[in-house]
Amino acid sequence: MEIKVLEQEKNKLKIEITGETHTLCNAIRNELWNNKSVEIAGYQLEHPMVSSPVLMIETEKEDPKKALLNAASSLKKKISDLRKQADKLK
């Protein structure tokens, strides 16, 4: 995975995530929607075979980069919790 910044302003961030698909972008978008400071969270993927998703974040007060980092941390915790629960199934 590689992240390329396409646009960065005070309350707006647009990045391209090379090597990823809908799976990761949907998860990130959903986590971003849980942040009350996030006004827009979405992504665009022209074609999964030939393009990379572009994630857009706009915030009211919070730095959009910080909102993205918080969403990633939240996802990491949820995945860790899922793994612990799955391990109990063995």
PAMAR-820292 format. One record per residue (C-alpha): x, y, z. Coordinates in steps of 0.5 Angstrom, whole numbers, plus 500, padded with zeros to 3 digits. Example, Ala and Ser with C-alpha at 12.3 -4.5 7.8 and 13.67 -1.06 7.14 Angstrom:
<sites>
<c1 = 525 c2 = 491 c3 = 516>
<c1 = 527 c2 = 498 c3 = 514>
</sites>
This chain:
<sites>
<c1 = 500 c2 = 500 c3 = 500>
<c1 = 502 c2 = 507 c3 = 498>
<c1 = 499 c2 = 514 c3 = 500>
<c1 = 500 c2 = 520 c3 = 495>
<c1 = 497 c2 = 526 c3 = 498>
<c1 = 493 c2 = 529 c3 = 492>
<c1 = 490 c2 = 535 c3 = 495>
<c1 = 491 c2 = 538 c3 = 502>
<c1 = 488 c2 = 544 c3 = 506>
<c1 = 487 c2 = 546 c3 = 513>
<c1 = 480 c2 = 542 c3 = 513>
<c1 = 481 c2 = 538 c3 = 507>
<c1 = 485 c2 = 532 c3 = 505>
<c1 = 485 c2 = 528 c3 = 498>
<c1 = 489 c2 = 522 c3 = 498>
<c1 = 490 c2 = 516 c3 = 493>
<c1 = 491 c2 = 509 c3 = 496>
<c1 = 495 c2 = 505 c3 = 491>
<c1 = 494 c2 = 497 c3 = 492>
<c1 = 488 c2 = 498 c3 = 496>
<c1 = 480 c2 = 497 c3 = 494>
<c1 = 473 c2 = 498 c3 = 497>
<c1 = 475 c2 = 494 c3 = 503>
<c1 = 479 c2 = 498 c3 = 506>
<c1 = 476 c2 = 505 c3 = 504>
<c1 = 469 c2 = 503 c3 = 506>
<c1 = 472 c2 = 501 c3 = 513>
<c1 = 476 c2 = 508 c3 = 513>
<c1 = 470 c2 = 512 c3 = 511>
<c1 = 465 c2 = 509 c3 = 516>
<c1 = 470 c2 = 510 c3 = 522>
<c1 = 471 c2 = 517 c3 = 519>
<c1 = 463 c2 = 518 c3 = 519>
<c1 = 463 c2 = 517 c3 = 527>
<c1 = 467 c2 = 523 c3 = 528>
<c1 = 463 c2 = 529 c3 = 529>
<c1 = 468 c2 = 534 c3 = 526>
<c1 = 468 c2 = 530 c3 = 519>
<c1 = 463 c2 = 533 c3 = 515>
<c1 = 465 c2 = 529 c3 = 508>
<c1 = 468 c2 = 522 c3 = 508>
<c1 = 468 c2 = 519 c3 = 502>
<c1 = 472 c2 = 515 c3 = 496>
<c1 = 472 c2 = 514 c3 = 489>
<c1 = 474 c2 = 508 c3 = 485>
<c1 = 474 c2 = 509 c3 = 478>
<c1 = 475 c2 = 501 c3 = 476>
<c1 = 478 c2 = 496 c3 = 481>
<c1 = 483 c2 = 493 c3 = 476>
<c1 = 486 c2 = 499 c3 = 473>
<c1 = 486 c2 = 505 c3 = 478>
<c1 = 487 c2 = 506 c3 = 486>
<c1 = 482 c2 = 509 c3 = 490>
<c1 = 482 c2 = 517 c3 = 492>
<c1 = 479 c2 = 518 c3 = 499>
<c1 = 477 c2 = 525 c3 = 501>
<c1 = 476 c2 = 528 c3 = 508>
<c1 = 473 c2 = 535 c3 = 510>
<c1 = 473 c2 = 537 c3 = 517>
<c1 = 469 c2 = 542 c3 = 521>
<c1 = 475 c2 = 544 c3 = 526>
<c1 = 479 c2 = 538 c3 = 526>
<c1 = 485 c2 = 537 c3 = 522>
<c1 = 483 c2 = 532 c3 = 517>
<c1 = 490 c2 = 528 c3 = 517>
<c1 = 489 c2 = 527 c3 = 525>
<c1 = 481 c2 = 525 c3 = 523>
<c1 = 484 c2 = 520 c3 = 518>
<c1 = 490 c2 = 517 c3 = 524>
<c1 = 484 c2 = 517 c3 = 529>
<c1 = 480 c2 = 513 c3 = 524>
<c1 = 486 c2 = 508 c3 = 523>
<c1 = 487 c2 = 507 c3 = 530>
<c1 = 480 c2 = 505 c3 = 531>
<c1 = 480 c2 = 500 c3 = 526>
<c1 = 486 c2 = 497 c3 = 529>
<c1 = 483 c2 = 496 c3 = 535>
<c1 = 476 c2 = 493 c3 = 532>
<c1 = 481 c2 = 488 c3 = 528>
<c1 = 484 c2 = 487 c3 = 535>
<c1 = 478 c2 = 485 c3 = 538>
<c1 = 475 c2 = 481 c3 = 533>
<c1 = 482 c2 = 477 c3 = 533>
<c1 = 481 c2 = 476 c3 = 540>
<c1 = 474 c2 = 473 c3 = 539>
<c1 = 476 c2 = 469 c3 = 533>
<c1 = 481 c2 = 466 c3 = 537>
<c1 = 476 c2 = 464 c3 = 542>
<c1 = 473 c2 = 460 c3 = 537>
<c1 = 478 c2 = 455 c3 = 536>
</sites>
